[in-house]
Amino acid sequence: MTFLFLIFILALIAIVTMKTMKNKRFPSNNYTPYDEIVSGKKEGTNHLTHYEEKQNR
């Protein structure tokens, strides 16, 4: 049973790989988070949120 499951998973990976190669739809590798870290870009990275306590009187 385990052997059949392994064959099924390997066949599924092979089918997906073949379809990707046939259609030439590979993901772009033009962007990596490392590039932004090295270049010092800080656009949209506001991780600090300031909260105020409000007292009800």
N, CA, C and O of each residue as an XYZ file, in Angstrom:
228
protein
N       0.816     -1.188      0.000
C       0.000      0.000      0.000
C       0.868      1.263      0.000
O       0.585      2.222     -0.719
N       1.915      1.251      0.805
C       2.811      2.405      0.868
C       3.521      2.589     -0.467
O       3.740      3.714     -0.917
N       3.876      1.480     -1.087
C       4.551      1.539     -2.377
C       3.656      2.177     -3.437
O       4.133      2.977     -4.242
N       2.380      1.840     -3.449
C       1.442      2.417     -4.412
C       1.255      3.914     -4.169
O       1.149      4.692     -5.117
N       1.214      4.313     -2.905
C       1.092      5.728     -2.571
C       2.310      6.495     -3.059
O       2.170      7.594     -3.595
N       3.499      5.937     -2.882
C       4.731      6.570     -3.342
C       4.738      6.707     -4.863
O       5.123      7.751     -5.390
N       4.322      5.674     -5.561
C       4.243      5.721     -7.025
C       3.243      6.796     -7.467
O       3.503      7.528     -8.422
N       2.114      6.892     -6.781
C       1.102      7.890     -7.109
C       1.652      9.306     -6.938
O       1.456     10.151     -7.811
N       2.328      9.573     -5.839
C       2.897     10.904     -5.582
C       3.962     11.242     -6.619
O       3.983     12.359     -7.135
N       4.834     10.307     -6.928
C       5.874     10.553     -7.933
C       5.271     10.791     -9.313
O       5.754     11.644    -10.057
N       4.237     10.058     -9.659
C       3.572     10.256    -10.946
C       2.905     11.633    -11.002
O       2.939     12.300    -12.036
N       2.308     12.048     -9.906
C       1.669     13.350     -9.856
C       2.696     14.471    -10.028
O       2.445     15.431    -10.756
N       3.826     14.357     -9.376
C       4.893     15.351     -9.514
C       5.413     15.367    -10.947
O       5.666     16.436    -11.502
N       5.574     14.195    -11.547
C       6.057     14.114    -12.927
C       5.063     14.756    -13.897
O       5.474     15.461    -14.819
N       3.781     14.527    -13.704
C       2.761     15.094    -14.593
C       2.756     16.619    -14.492
O       2.703     17.307    -15.511
N       2.811     17.145    -13.275
C       2.811     18.598    -13.093
C       4.062     19.205    -13.717
O       3.984     20.252    -14.359
N       5.202     18.569    -13.539
C       6.445     19.068    -14.124
C       6.391     19.055    -15.645
O       6.822     20.014    -16.286
N       5.875     17.999    -16.222
C       5.787     17.898    -17.682
C       4.838     18.964    -18.241
O       5.133     19.577    -19.267
N       3.711     19.186    -17.576
C       2.782     20.208    -18.049
C       3.389     21.603    -17.947
O       3.178     22.442    -18.822
N       4.137     21.847    -16.886
C       4.782     23.150    -16.726
C       5.825     23.370    -17.816
O       5.916     24.462    -18.376
N       6.602     22.356    -18.115
C       7.627     22.477    -19.159
C       6.990     22.618    -20.538
O       7.499     23.351    -21.387
N       5.894     21.928    -20.761
C       5.221     21.981    -22.060
C       4.642     23.367    -22.317
O       4.759     23.890    -23.425
N       4.020     23.964    -21.306
C       3.389     25.268    -21.464
C       4.357     26.422    -21.231
O       3.994     27.576    -21.457
N       5.558     26.143    -20.792
C       6.597     27.142    -20.523
C       6.101     28.210    -19.565
O       6.332     29.400    -19.778
N       5.421     27.786    -18.516
C       4.919     28.716    -17.515
C       5.731     28.566    -16.233
O       5.244     28.009    -15.249
N       6.925     29.044    -16.242
C       7.765     28.981    -15.066
C       7.605     30.265    -14.262
O       7.404     31.331    -14.843
N       7.689     30.184    -12.956
C       7.576     31.401    -12.152
C       8.769     32.324    -12.378
O       9.885     31.864    -12.622
N       8.526     33.615    -12.297
C       9.577     34.596    -12.494
C      10.495     34.621    -11.280
O      10.031     34.537    -10.143
N      11.784     34.734    -11.519
C      12.728     34.828    -10.408
C      13.436     36.181    -10.414
O      14.586     36.287     -9.989
N      12.740     37.219    -10.900
C      13.328     38.553    -10.943
C      13.327     39.233     -9.584
O      14.101     40.167     -9.371
N      12.484     38.793     -8.662
C      12.360     39.446     -7.365
C      12.728     38.476     -6.249
O      12.293     37.324     -6.235
N      13.515     38.955     -5.342
C      13.758     38.223     -4.108
C      13.699     39.222     -2.965
O      14.108     40.369     -3.145
N      13.207     38.834     -1.801
C      13.161     39.757     -0.669
C      14.560     40.247     -0.290
O      14.709     41.346      0.245
N      15.558     39.453     -0.559
C      16.938     39.838     -0.238
C      17.333     41.111     -0.987
O      18.069     41.937     -0.448
N      16.850     41.281     -2.231
C      17.175     42.473     -3.017
C      16.684     43.741     -2.326
O      17.401     44.742     -2.293
N      15.469     43.712     -1.771
C      14.948     44.888     -1.072
C      15.696     45.150      0.224
O      15.903     46.304      0.599
N      16.099     44.101      0.902
C      16.831     44.281      2.157
C      18.180     44.938      1.885
O      18.583     45.854      2.602
N      18.873     44.473      0.854
C      20.194     44.997      0.535
C      20.118     46.437      0.031
O      20.966     47.263      0.366
N      19.091     46.733     -0.782
C      18.985     48.082     -1.337
C      18.405     49.076     -0.337
O      18.444     50.281     -0.588
N      17.874     48.612      0.780
C      17.384     49.492      1.827
C      15.991     50.037      1.595
O      15.623     51.042      2.204
N      15.209     49.413      0.742
C      13.850     49.881      0.491
C      12.979     49.608      1.709
O      13.023     48.526      2.295
N      12.184     50.615      2.078
C      11.305     50.460      3.229
C       9.860     50.762      2.884
O       9.064     51.031      3.784
N       9.506     50.726      1.643
C       8.162     51.078      1.204
C       7.152     50.044      1.687
O       7.276     48.855      1.392
N       6.169     50.500      2.420
C       5.097     49.599      2.853
C       5.476     48.652      3.964
O       4.840     47.610      4.121
N       6.486     48.976      4.738
C       6.882     48.076      5.807
C       6.721     48.745      7.167
O       7.640     48.715      7.986
N       5.571     49.340      7.410
C       5.312     49.979      8.686
C       4.790     48.928      9.656
O       3.588     48.674      9.727
N       5.703     48.323     10.400
C       5.322     47.253     11.316
C       4.984     47.785     12.711
O       4.428     47.063     13.539
N       5.318     49.034     12.961
C       5.050     49.596     14.268
C       3.713     50.325     14.246
O       3.551     51.311     13.526
N       2.779     49.851     15.016
C       1.472     50.474     15.105
C       1.331     51.065     16.498
O       1.507     50.369     17.498
N       1.021     52.322     16.556
C       0.886     52.998     17.838
C      -0.579     53.013     18.252
O      -1.453     53.418     17.485
N      -0.833     52.566     19.478
C      -2.180     52.524     20.003
C      -2.304     53.524     21.146
O      -1.341     53.779     21.869
N      -3.495     54.084     21.298
C      -3.780     54.994     22.388
C      -4.824     54.373     23.277
O      -5.806     53.802     22.803
N      -4.605     54.489     24.581
C      -5.628     54.038     25.508
C      -6.603     55.172     25.744
O      -6.198     56.298     26.034
N      -7.869     54.884     25.623
C      -8.891     55.880     25.869
C      -9.634     55.502     27.134
O     -10.031     54.351     27.316
N      -9.818     56.471     27.997
C     -10.529     56.224     29.239
C     -11.946     56.738     29.111
O     -12.170     57.861     28.658
N     -12.899     55.921     29.508
C     -14.306     56.332     29.501
C     -14.622     56.961     30.858
O     -14.398     56.337     31.895
N     -15.129     58.167     30.859
C     -15.486     58.833     32.115
C     -16.933     59.184     32.110
O     -17.433     59.753     33.080
